[in-house]
Amino acid sequence: MADSRRVIVTGATGLIGRRLCEQLSAKGYQVVVFSRDPQKAQRSLPGAAEYVAWTPSESGPWASAIDGAYGVIHMAGAPILGKRWSEAYKAEIVSSRVIGTRGLVNAMRAAQNKPRVFVSGSAVGYYGARDDTKLDESAAPGSDFLAQVAIQWEGEASKAEELGIRTVLVRTGIVLDPSEGALPQMSLPFRFYGGGPILPGTQWFPWIHIDDEVGLILLALEDERARGPLNASAPEPQTNRDFSKTLGKVMGSPSWFPVPGFGLRILLGEVAGMLTEGQRVIPKKALDLGYKFKYPTSEQALRQLLKK
Ligand SMILES: NC(=O)c1ccc[n+]([C@@H]2O[C@H](COP(=O)([O-])OP(=O)(O)OC[C@H]3O[C@@H](n4cnc5c(N)ncnc54)[C@H](OP(=O)(O)O)[C@@H]3O)[C@@H](O)[C@H]2O)c1
C-alpha cells in the first residue's frame, strides 16, 4: 500500500517548490525533498521528513525512495529566464526536464508499491506564441523552442498513466511572487517612475499568483478527478499593456515608458520572445473542477503581493 502522506518533491528548493513544501507540511504530508544538493536543501528548506540526493538521470539510488510514496511532484528544471539561450544551455533546459521526468517514471515502473499520483510541471509555453484566441487545455501546441520542450516533457510524464498512475501536467503561467521571479523585475522601473509595457503590448500575459499556483498543484495532488493537462494561470489574463497599466495603478506610478521588443532581443537574445510574445490562457479545467481562485484579477494579486 502506498503511504497516504508521503510525497516526493523535486525542485523543492525553487520559487514554486518552497511555497508548495510549506503548504504540504502544513497539511500534514511527509515531504521528501529530492535535490541535487540535499545538504543545501536542508539548510534552505528545513522541516521536511527526508532529503534525498537526486539528479535528472534515467536511474539512481534515489529511486527506492519513490517506492510506497503516495505522490510525486516534479518541479525541477534548469531556469528558463535569466540566462542567454546558447545551444548548450538550450540542451540543458531540455535534458533537465525530459531525462529527469523519464528517470522518475522509470522509478515508478520499478516500484512494488506505485505512487497513486504524479504531478509534473509544464508551462503555458506549450501553446507557443499566439494571438487573441482563448486557449484552454484542449488547444493545440505551438512549434517554437519552449513549446517543443513542453511537448517532450509532457510526453515523458504521460507515460506514468500507462502504469495506472493518475498523472497531471501543470501548465504554469508567469508566477507572481513578492520576492522572486518576474514581479520584482517588472515592478523595479515603476519604483522610479519609469515603468511601461513591453512592446508590442498587445501580447497576452498569462500570470498567476503564487498562492493559486500552489493551490492548483494541491488540487492536482488531491482531487481524483484531475488528470492530464491543467492550465495554471489566472482566469482573467490581460495583455501586457493592460497588466502594465494595472501595475502602475497599484504602485501609484505611470505606465508611460514602453520597452522596445528589439532592444530586449539585443539584450537577452532568443529568450526575449517570452516577454514580447504570449498566450491568452484560460484555466478551464480548474474552473470546471470548482477551484476558486484567491486572486482572479491582477489588481487583487498585485495589491496583495506588493502590500499596496
Ligand atoms: N516560475 C515561473 O514563473 C514558471 C512558469 C512556468 C513554468 N515554470 C516551471 O515550473 C517549474 C518550477 O519553477 P520554479 O520557478 O520554481 O523553478 P526554479 O526556482 O528556477 O528552480 C526549481 C528547482 O529546479 C532545480 N534545478 C535548477 N537547475 C537545474 C538543472 N540544471 N537540472 C536539474 N534541476 C535543476 C533546483 O533544485 P535543486 O537545486 O534543489 O536540485 C531548483 O530549485 C520549472 O520547471 C519551471 O520551468 C515556472
The ligand as a Tripos MOL2 file, in Angstrom:
@<TRIPOS>MOLECULE
LIG
   48    52     1     0     0
SMALL
NO_CHARGES

@<TRIPOS>ATOM
      1 N1          8.2690   30.3770  -12.0560 N.am      1 LIG1
      2 C1          7.5360   30.5290  -13.1550 C.2       1 LIG1
      3 O1          7.0520   31.6340  -13.4630 O.2       1 LIG1
      4 C2          7.2520   29.3250  -14.0390 C.ar      1 LIG1
      5 C3          6.4290   29.4970  -15.1510 C.ar      1 LIG1
      6 C4          6.1540   28.4070  -15.9700 C.ar      1 LIG1
      7 C5          6.7310   27.1650  -15.6920 C.ar      1 LIG1
      8 N2          7.5420   27.0350  -14.6080 N.ar      1 LIG1
      9 C6          8.1630   25.7070  -14.3880 C.3       1 LIG1
     10 O2          7.8450   25.2030  -13.1120 O.3       1 LIG1
     11 C7          8.9910   24.5290  -12.5560 C.3       1 LIG1
     12 C8          9.3140   25.1570  -11.2150 C.3       1 LIG1
     13 O3          9.5110   26.5520  -11.4120 O.3       1 LIG1
     14 P1         10.3640   27.4530  -10.3970 P.3       1 LIG1
     15 O4         10.2400   28.8540  -10.8460 O.co2     1 LIG1
     16 O5         10.0310   27.0760   -9.0070 O.co2     1 LIG1
     17 O6         11.8430   26.9260  -10.7620 O.3       1 LIG1
     18 P2         13.2590   27.4110  -10.1840 P.3       1 LIG1
     19 O7         13.0870   28.2220   -8.9570 O.co2     1 LIG1
     20 O8         14.0220   28.0290  -11.3140 O.co2     1 LIG1
     21 O9         14.0180   26.0320   -9.9030 O.3       1 LIG1
     22 C9         13.4370   24.8400   -9.4760 C.3       1 LIG1
     23 C10        14.4910   23.8710   -8.9960 C.3       1 LIG1
     24 O10        15.0000   23.1040  -10.0810 O.3       1 LIG1
     25 C11        16.2820   22.5980   -9.7200 C.3       1 LIG1
     26 N3         17.2120   22.8580  -10.8240 N.ar      1 LIG1
     27 C12        17.7700   24.0420  -11.1850 C.ar      1 LIG1
     28 N4         18.5970   23.8770  -12.2310 N.ar      1 LIG1
     29 C13        18.5460   22.5560  -12.5360 C.ar      1 LIG1
     30 C14        19.1790   21.7520  -13.5020 C.ar      1 LIG1
     31 N5         20.0500   22.2720  -14.3900 N.pl3     1 LIG1
     32 N6         18.8950   20.4390  -13.5230 N.ar      1 LIG1
     33 C15        18.0260   19.8980  -12.6370 C.ar      1 LIG1
     34 N7         17.4030   20.6010  -11.6720 N.ar      1 LIG1
     35 C16        17.6640   21.9250  -11.6350 C.ar      1 LIG1
     36 C17        16.7240   23.3230   -8.4440 C.3       1 LIG1
     37 O11        16.5710   22.4220   -7.3460 O.3       1 LIG1
     38 P3         17.8500   21.7430   -6.5870 P.3       1 LIG1
     39 O12        18.9890   22.7070   -6.6950 O.co2     1 LIG1
     40 O13        17.3770   21.5520   -5.1700 O.co2     1 LIG1
     41 O14        18.1070   20.4590   -7.2770 O.co2     1 LIG1
     42 C18        15.7260   24.4590   -8.3580 C.3       1 LIG1
     43 O15        15.4610   24.8620   -7.0460 O.3       1 LIG1
     44 C19        10.1250   24.6770  -13.5600 C.3       1 LIG1
     45 O16        10.2590   23.5280  -14.3150 O.3       1 LIG1
     46 C20         9.6840   25.8400  -14.4280 C.3       1 LIG1
     47 O17        10.1580   25.7630  -15.7610 O.3       1 LIG1
     48 C21         7.8190   28.0840  -13.7610 C.ar      1 LIG1
@<TRIPOS>BOND
     1     1     2 1
     2     2     3 2
     3     2     4 1
     4     4     5 ar
     5     4    48 ar
     6     5     6 ar
     7     6     7 ar
     8     7     8 ar
     9     8     9 1
    10     8    48 ar
    11     9    10 1
    12     9    46 1
    13    10    11 1
    14    11    12 1
    15    11    44 1
    16    12    13 1
    17    13    14 1
    18    14    15 2
    19    14    16 1
    20    14    17 1
    21    17    18 1
    22    18    19 2
    23    18    20 1
    24    18    21 1
    25    21    22 1
    26    22    23 1
    27    23    24 1
    28    23    42 1
    29    24    25 1
    30    25    26 1
    31    25    36 1
    32    26    27 ar
    33    26    35 ar
    34    27    28 ar
    35    28    29 ar
    36    29    30 ar
    37    29    35 ar
    38    30    31 1
    39    30    32 ar
    40    32    33 ar
    41    33    34 ar
    42    34    35 ar
    43    36    37 1
    44    36    42 1
    45    37    38 1
    46    38    39 2
    47    38    40 1
    48    38    41 1
    49    42    43 1
    50    44    45 1
    51    44    46 1
    52    46    47 1
@<TRIPOS>SUBSTRUCTURE
     1 LIG1         1 GROUP 0 **** ****
